[in-house]
Amino acid sequence: MAKKTKRKFSMHSNLLYDVINRQAGTLSKSVLEAVMNSVDAQATECIIAIDQDTLVVSDDGKGFPSQKSIEQYFEVFGTPHTADEEKTYGNFRMGRGQLFAFGENVWSSGKFQMDVDFKNRGLDYDLTINTTEPTPGCEVAVFLYKKLLPSELQEIIREVQHYCKWIPIPVFLNDEQISTDPAEAEWDYESDTCYVKLNTRGTLDIYNLGAYVTGESSTKWGRGGIVVSKKQLRLNFARNQVLVSECEIWKEVAKFVRDNSDREISRKPRLNEAERCRLVNKLMHEYHPDCGDYKIITDIGGRHWSPKELRQTLKNYPGYSGSTSRDKTRADKIHQMKLAFVMRQDTLDRFNVESPEEVFAILDDRLPRNVWKPGRKYLPLAQLFASLNASYIILDEKDLRPNEKVWLRLLNSAGGGLRIRDRGEADSEKRVFKIGISDIADGWTDGMTYIAVSREFVSRHPPSSMWNVIQMGHLVLHEWCHDAPDTETHEHTTEFYQTFHDSVDLIAWFVAYVVYRLPKALEAVGKKLTSSNLRMADQQQRIETAAAKLQEAANTVAGKSK
């Protein structure tokens, strides 16, 4: 006859070792857990000191009043909390183990001292009773297994400041208070369960009762900012993610953030990237036909298009394609020549897809027919590249046309004035200008000795109008901002954009100089000033006269105010 017995699952000591050792992602997060323990111990303040070798966290809380409390709550992991303990954060009774992974721990509380050397002794620890001087509250000294580099120390300090920003008791780090009472701050929204402050960029930082949980991308919500809960959020075991489906408080927060994002988007003529991502998310998951009016598609040149606008402009293209940064120079030329409408990689990332075809499939499926017309033709970029000449040819000066000779003289005399500020280019490093031929670029440079302008660009921008001169100045400054060859790739770094921004006012100087030197440049190649040239010179003189009058008026006002 079969014998039936009841059995219980148990945990091997190796599993407990791994749980303790691997729950700590960073030293900063383990410090946050220690601070949360201080709050749970009803401390009135928490003091943190850290250097390259040692971390100390101390408080004036209840600590461990007896050996029994140590055996129950320090020695045993996972002991359930009871209601009478009135814990602010405690759920799993596991957090104290996070510090064990980073160094030898010496815990001191009252007359007790617990020495934990997880790396060398594993799950065994030493308990000492009747220490000479009782420790009020609790103090944890961690002698780090690995000495911190100066950069690592500074990063940890920054992270701990961020993680403990809204802890409900005063928290001091290396003698500086880093916590703020949320009740004393200004918020966009406050209820019985949370505080919310929103902005247009960055992450949406989530704090559970003032303790940092995670930062969610503003591209998901359309807004960045801060959320501080007044009640316990439902979190996962690692306390780094909200259990969205189980947390009623978060549902309230999410509704406010989404409503605020949608309201602000509806008011703005221009969107930031987070707002574009938010609209795409709505389009993909909530059927949002109004997205047809918002600029959520970005072309290779960086211009943003709404689906309604794109529907009209696609009539001028035989099809569409997409590009990564590696293809940018040639892809941009494909777009300019209207061989295909070329999407930038940003658009694919925004839609979280791998190909332009998937973007159009989403638009086909999610937008009504009065907004969007499906069935556009996809043209592979490689196929389009085959029609381009990717070479860069420098023309000999004797082969130049009259307008090209005029521009070459103007550029080599005026272009030197566009040398970038603070780059430190000596006169010997001044780049000379050339006229060349390329199917894929209006201008290019080797980053050191020359800047070339394409024959096609020169033919489209003769020096006969202010607008053409401005466009030439823009191109020349753009190329001068490249301090490396841009014939293989055409990457624009943050430093590039900053340099261009800081120097863009030089284009005005370039225009004035070109207009001033134009008569002599025309005379040198046997051409005369046309009526359009004369009008441009008149316009420049009017601008200079008006500027002089404004400066004179400003000087007069300044003189009277003294």
C-alpha positions in Angstrom: 0.0 0.0 0.0 1.4 3.4 -1.0 2.5 5.7 1.8 1.8 9.4 1.5 3.8 12.0 3.5 3.9 15.8 3.5 7.3 17.4 2.8 8.6 21.0 2.6 10.9 22.7 0.1 14.1 24.0 1.6 17.0 26.1 0.4 20.6 25.0 0.1 23.2 27.2 1.7 24.8 27.9 -1.8 21.5 29.4 -2.9 21.5 31.8 0.1 25.1 32.6 -0.7 24.3 33.5 -4.3 21.2 35.5 -3.3 23.2 37.6 -0.9 26.2 37.9 -3.2 24.3 38.8 -6.4 21.5 41.0 -5.1 23.8 44.0 -4.8 24.3 45.6 -8.3 26.4 48.5 -7.1 27.9 49.8 -3.9 25.7 52.9 -4.3 22.6 50.7 -4.2 23.8 48.8 -1.2 24.4 52.2 0.6 20.7 53.1 -0.2 19.6 49.8 1.4 21.6 50.7 4.5 19.9 54.1 4.6 16.5 52.5 4.2 17.3 50.2 7.1 18.1 53.3 9.3 14.6 54.7 8.4 13.0 51.4 9.3 14.9 51.5 12.6 13.1 54.8 13.3 16.4 56.8 13.3 16.1 60.6 13.3 19.2 60.9 11.0 21.7 58.8 9.1 25.3 59.6 8.6 27.4 58.2 5.7 31.2 58.5 5.4 33.1 57.1 2.4 36.6 57.2 1.1 38.6 55.0 -1.3 39.0 52.2 1.3 36.2 52.4 3.8 32.4 53.0 4.0 30.7 53.8 7.3 26.9 54.1 7.8 25.6 55.0 11.2 22.3 56.1 12.7 20.6 56.7 16.1 17.8 54.1 15.5 16.7 51.2 17.6 19.6 48.9 16.5 19.8 45.4 17.9 18.7 45.5 21.5 19.3 41.8 22.3 21.0 38.7 21.2 17.6 37.2 20.3 17.0 40.1 17.9 20.3 39.4 16.2 19.5 35.7 15.9 16.1 36.4 14.5 16.6 39.4 12.2 20.4 39.7 11.4 21.3 36.0 11.2 18.2 34.8 9.4 17.4 36.1 6.0 13.7 36.5 4.9 12.1 36.6 8.3 8.6 38.0 7.7 7.8 41.5 9.0 5.0 42.0 11.4 2.5 44.9 11.5 3.7 46.1 14.9 7.2 46.7 13.6 5.9 49.7 11.5 8.5 49.4 8.8 8.6 52.1 6.1 10.5 50.0 3.5 11.0 46.5 4.8 9.4 43.7 2.9 11.9 40.9 2.3 14.5 41.4 5.2 17.3 40.8 2.7 18.7 44.2 2.0 21.4 44.2 4.7 23.2 41.5 2.7 24.0 43.9 -0.1 26.9 45.4 1.8 28.4 41.9 2.4 29.5 41.6 -1.2 31.8 44.7 -1.2 33.9 44.3 1.9 34.4 43.0 5.4 31.5 44.2 7.5 31.7 45.2 11.1 28.2 45.8 12.5 28.1 47.5 16.0 24.9 48.0 18.0 24.6 48.4 21.7 26.9 45.8 23.3 27.0 43.6 20.2 29.4 43.4 17.3 29.0 41.2 14.2 32.0 40.7 12.0 31.1 39.4 8.5 33.8 38.5 5.9 31.7 37.2 3.1 34.5 36.7 0.6 36.7 34.7 3.0 34.3 33.1 5.5 31.1 32.8 3.5 28.0 32.4 5.6 29.8 32.2 8.9 30.2 35.4 11.0 31.6 36.3 14.4 29.4 37.7 17.2 31.1 39.5 20.0 29.1 40.4 23.2 29.9 42.9 26.0 32.0 45.3 23.9 33.8 47.9 26.0 31.8 51.0 24.8 28.2 50.3 23.7 27.3 51.8 20.3 24.1 53.8 20.2 21.8 52.9 17.3 23.7 51.0 14.7 27.0 51.5 12.9 28.1 49.5 9.8 31.8 49.8 8.9 32.7 48.2 5.5 36.4 47.7 4.7 36.3 47.4 1.0 37.7 44.4 -0.8 38.8 46.6 -3.7 40.2 50.1 -3.3 38.1 52.6 -5.2 39.7 54.7 -7.9 39.2 58.4 -7.5 36.7 58.4 -10.4 34.8 55.5 -8.9 34.6 57.3 -5.5 33.2 60.4 -7.1 30.7 58.4 -9.2 29.5 56.6 -6.0 29.1 59.9 -4.2 27.0 61.4 -7.0 24.8 58.3 -7.2 24.2 58.2 -3.4 23.3 61.9 -3.5 20.8 61.0 -6.2 19.4 57.9 -4.6 18.9 59.5 -1.2 17.6 62.9 -2.4 14.1 62.5 -1.0 14.7 60.2 2.0 12.3 61.3 4.8 15.0 61.8 7.5 18.1 63.9 7.3 20.9 62.0 5.5 24.5 63.3 5.6 27.2 62.2 3.2 30.8 63.2 4.1 29.4 65.9 6.4 27.0 67.4 3.8 23.2 66.9 4.0 22.0 65.3 0.8 18.3 64.6 1.6 15.4 67.0 1.1 12.0 66.8 2.7 9.6 66.5 -0.2 6.9 68.3 1.7 9.0 71.5 1.5 9.5 71.3 -2.3 7.3 72.6 -5.2 5.4 70.0 -7.2 3.2 70.0 -10.3 0.9 67.4 -8.7 0.3 66.2 -5.1 -2.2 63.7 -3.7 -2.5 61.5 -0.7 -0.3 59.0 -2.4 2.4 60.9 -4.3 4.3 64.0 -5.4 5.0 64.6 -9.1 7.3 67.2 -10.8 7.6 67.0 -14.6 10.0 68.5 -17.2 10.6 68.1 -20.9 13.7 66.0 -20.9 15.9 63.5 -19.0 14.5 60.5 -17.2 11.4 60.1 -15.1 13.0 59.3 -11.7 10.8 57.2 -9.4 11.3 57.2 -5.6 9.5 54.8 -3.3 8.8 56.8 -0.1 11.8 58.9 -1.0 14.2 56.0 -1.9 15.3 55.8 -5.5 13.9 52.9 -7.5 14.7 53.6 -11.2 14.8 56.2 -13.9 12.5 55.6 -16.9 13.3 57.2 -20.3 11.3 60.3 -21.2 10.9 58.8 -24.6 8.4 56.3 -23.1 6.3 59.0 -21.3 6.9 62.2 -23.3 8.1 63.8 -20.0 11.0 63.5 -17.6 10.8 64.5 -14.0 10.5 63.2 -10.4 7.9 60.9 -8.8 8.0 60.5 -5.0 5.4 58.2 -3.5 3.9 58.8 -0.1 2.9 55.2 0.3 4.7 52.0 -0.5 5.0 51.1 -4.2 4.7 47.5 -5.3 8.3 46.7 -6.3 10.2 43.7 -7.5 12.6 41.8 -5.3 15.6 44.0 -6.3 13.6 47.2 -5.6 14.6 48.5 -9.0 11.3 48.2 -10.9 7.6 49.0 -10.2 5.2 46.1 -10.6 2.9 48.1 -12.8 0.0 45.7 -13.0 -0.1 45.3 -9.2 0.5 48.9 -8.1 -2.5 51.2 -7.8 -0.4 54.2 -6.8 1.6 53.9 -10.0 -1.5 53.7 -12.1 -2.5 57.1 -10.6 0.9 58.5 -11.4 1.0 57.1 -14.9 -2.4 58.6 -15.8 -1.3 62.1 -14.6 2.0 61.9 -16.5 0.4 60.7 -19.7 -2.4 63.3 -19.5 0.1 66.0 -18.9 2.3 64.9 -21.8 -0.6 64.7 -24.2 -1.9 68.1 -23.1 1.5 69.8 -23.5 2.1 68.1 -26.9 -1.2 69.4 -28.2 -0.2 73.0 -27.3 3.3 72.9 -28.8 4.2 73.8 -32.4 7.5 72.0 -32.1 8.2 68.7 -30.4 11.3 67.3 -28.6 12.5 63.7 -29.1 10.7 62.5 -26.0 7.4 63.9 -27.2 7.9 62.4 -30.7 8.5 59.0 -29.1 5.5 59.4 -26.8 3.3 60.1 -29.9 4.7 57.1 -31.8 4.0 54.9 -28.7 0.4 56.1 -28.7 0.0 55.5 -32.4 1.3 51.9 -32.1 -0.7 51.0 -29.0 -3.7 53.2 -28.6 -4.9 54.1 -32.2 -4.2 57.8 -32.2 -5.3 59.3 -35.6 -4.3 62.8 -34.5 -0.7 61.7 -34.8 -1.2 62.5 -38.5 -0.7 66.2 -37.6 2.5 65.7 -35.6 6.0 65.6 -36.9 7.1 62.1 -36.0 9.1 61.2 -39.2 12.6 62.5 -39.6 14.4 62.6 -42.9 18.1 62.2 -43.5 18.6 65.9 -43.4 17.1 66.2 -40.0 13.8 67.7 -41.0 10.7 66.4 -39.2 7.5 65.6 -41.1 4.0 64.8 -40.0 2.3 61.9 -41.8 0.0 64.4 -43.5 2.9 66.5 -44.8 4.8 63.3 -45.8 1.8 62.1 -47.8 2.0 65.2 -49.9 5.8 65.4 -50.3 6.1 61.7 -51.3 4.4 62.6 -54.6 7.8 64.2 -55.5 9.7 60.9 -54.9 9.5 57.6 -56.7 9.7 55.8 -53.3 11.3 55.8 -49.9 14.3 54.3 -48.2 16.3 54.6 -44.9 19.8 55.2 -43.8 22.2 54.5 -41.0 24.9 57.0 -40.0 27.5 55.1 -42.1 25.6 55.9 -45.2 24.7 59.5 -44.4 26.7 61.4 -47.0 25.5 59.4 -50.0 22.0 58.9 -48.5 21.7 62.7 -48.1 22.5 63.1 -51.8 19.9 60.5 -52.8 17.4 62.5 -50.8 18.4 65.9 -52.3 18.3 64.5 -55.8 14.8 63.2 -55.0 15.7 59.7 -56.0 14.0 58.5 -52.8 12.7 60.0 -49.6 15.3 58.8 -47.1 14.5 58.4 -43.5 17.1 58.9 -40.8 17.9 56.1 -38.3 16.3 58.2 -35.6 12.9 57.4 -37.1 13.5 53.6 -37.0 14.7 53.9 -33.4 11.6 55.9 -32.5 9.3 53.2 -33.9 11.5 50.4 -32.4 11.8 48.7 -35.8 14.7 47.5 -38.0 13.6 48.8 -41.5 11.8 51.7 -43.1 9.3 49.2 -44.5 8.1 48.5 -40.9 7.6 52.2 -40.2 5.4 52.5 -43.3 3.6 49.3 -42.4 2.7 50.8 -39.0 1.5 54.0 -40.7 -0.5 52.0 -43.2 -2.2 50.0 -40.4 -2.7 52.7 -37.8 -3.7 55.9 -39.6 -7.0 56.6 -41.3 -7.1 56.9 -45.1 -7.9 60.7 -45.0 -4.5 61.1 -43.3 -2.3 58.6 -44.9 -2.2 56.7 -48.2 -0.7 53.2 -48.0 1.1 51.4 -50.8 4.3 53.4 -51.1 7.3 51.8 -52.9 10.4 50.8 -50.9 13.7 51.3 -52.7 16.8 49.6 -51.2 19.6 52.1 -50.5 22.2 49.9 -52.0 20.3 49.9 -55.3 20.2 53.7 -55.2 23.9 54.0 -54.4 24.7 52.2 -57.6 23.5 55.3 -59.5 25.9 57.6 -57.8 29.5 58.5 -58.5 31.1 58.4 -55.0 34.4 59.9 -56.2 35.7 63.4 -55.2 37.5 65.1 -58.0 39.4 68.4 -57.6 39.4 70.5 -60.7 42.4 72.3 -62.1 42.0 76.1 -61.9 42.5 76.4 -65.7 39.4 74.3 -66.2 37.1 76.4 -64.1 34.1 78.4 -65.5 33.9 82.2 -64.9 31.5 82.0 -61.9 33.7 79.2 -60.4 36.8 81.4 -60.7 35.0 84.3 -59.0 33.9 82.2 -56.1 37.4 80.7 -55.8 38.9 84.1 -55.5 36.3 85.2 -53.0 36.7 82.1 -50.9 40.4 82.1 -50.7 40.4 85.7 -49.6 37.2 85.8 -47.4 37.1 82.2 -46.3 40.2 82.5 -44.2 38.2 84.7 -41.9 36.0 81.7 -41.1 38.8 79.9 -39.2 37.2 78.6 -36.1 37.7 80.4 -32.9 40.1 78.9 -30.3 41.1 76.1 -32.6 44.6 77.6 -32.7 45.2 77.2 -36.5 48.3 79.0 -37.5 48.5 80.8 -40.9 50.6 77.9 -42.2 47.6 75.6 -41.4 45.1 77.8 -43.3 43.1 75.6 -45.6 42.9 76.6 -49.3 39.7 76.4 -51.3 39.2 74.2 -54.3 36.4 73.7 -56.8 35.5 70.0 -57.5 33.1 67.5 -58.7 31.1 65.0 -56.7 27.7 63.4 -57.0 27.2 63.0 -53.3 28.5 66.1 -51.6 28.1 69.9 -51.9 31.4 70.3 -50.0 34.2 68.2 -48.5 37.5 68.5 -46.7 40.5 66.6 -45.6 40.3 68.4 -42.3 43.7 70.0 -42.6 44.8 71.4 -46.0 41.8 72.1 -48.2 38.1 72.6 -48.5 36.4 71.8 -51.7 33.1 73.1 -53.0 31.3 71.2 -55.7 30.8 72.6 -59.2 27.0 71.8 -58.9 26.7 73.8 -55.7 28.5 76.8 -57.3 26.3 76.7 -60.3 23.2 76.7 -58.0 24.6 79.6 -56.0 26.2 82.3 -58.1 27.4 85.4 -56.2 24.4 87.4 -57.4 22.1 87.4 -54.4 22.5 87.8 -50.6 20.8 84.4 -50.1 23.4 82.6 -52.3 26.2 84.2 -50.4 24.7 83.2 -47.1 24.3 79.6 -48.3 28.0 79.6 -49.4 29.0 80.9 -46.0 27.0 78.3 -44.2 28.6 75.5 -46.3 32.1 76.8 -45.9 31.7 77.2 -42.1 30.2 73.7 -41.9 33.3 72.2 -43.7 35.7 74.2 -41.5 34.2 72.7 -38.4 35.3 69.3 -39.6 38.8 68.8 -38.3 39.1 65.3 -40.0 38.2 64.0 -43.5 34.5 63.8 -44.1 34.7 62.0 -47.4 34.2 58.5 -45.9 31.7 59.2 -43.2 29.9 62.4 -42.3 29.5 62.1 -38.5 28.5 65.2 -36.6 29.6 65.0 -32.9 28.4 67.2 -30.1 31.7 69.0 -30.3 31.1 69.7 -34.0 27.7 71.3 -33.3 29.1 73.3 -30.4 31.9 74.7 -32.6 29.5 75.5 -35.4 27.1 77.2 -32.9 29.9 79.2 -31.4 31.1 80.4 -34.8 27.8 80.9 -36.7 28.0 84.7 -36.4 31.1 84.6 -38.7 28.7 84.0 -41.6 27.6 87.6 -41.3 31.2 88.7 -41.6 31.7 86.4 -44.6 28.7 87.9 -46.4 29.9 91.5 -45.8 33.4 90.6 -47.0 32.2 88.9 -50.1 30.0 91.8 -51.1 32.9 94.2 -50.5 35.4 92.1 -52.6 32.9 91.1 -55.3 33.6 93.9 -57.8 37.4 93.2 -57.8 36.8 89.4 -58.1 34.5 90.0 -61.1 37.0 92.4 -62.7 39.8 89.9 -62.3 38.0 87.3 -64.4 36.7 89.8 -67.0 33.1 90.1 -65.8 31.1 93.1 -64.7 28.7 93.8 -61.9 25.1 92.9 -62.8 22.0 94.7 -61.6 21.5 91.9 -59.0 25.1 92.4 -57.8 24.4 96.1 -57.4 21.2 95.5 -55.5 23.1 93.1 -53.2 25.7 95.8 -52.5 23.0 98.3 -51.8 21.3 96.0 -49.4 24.5 95.3 -47.6 25.2 99.1 -47.3 21.7 99.6 -45.9 22.3 96.9 -43.3 25.6 98.4 -42.3 24.1 101.9 -42.0 21.2 100.6 -39.9 23.5 98.7 -37.6 25.7 101.8 -37.2 22.6 103.9 -36.2 21.5 101.3 -33.7 25.0 101.2 -32.2 25.0 105.0 -32.0 21.6 105.0 -30.2 22.8 102.4 -27.8 25.9 104.4 -27.0 23.8 107.5 -26.4 21.5 105.6 -24.0 24.5 104.1 -22.2 26.1 107.6 -21.9 22.9 109.1 -20.4 22.6 106.3 -17.8 26.0 107.0 -16.4 
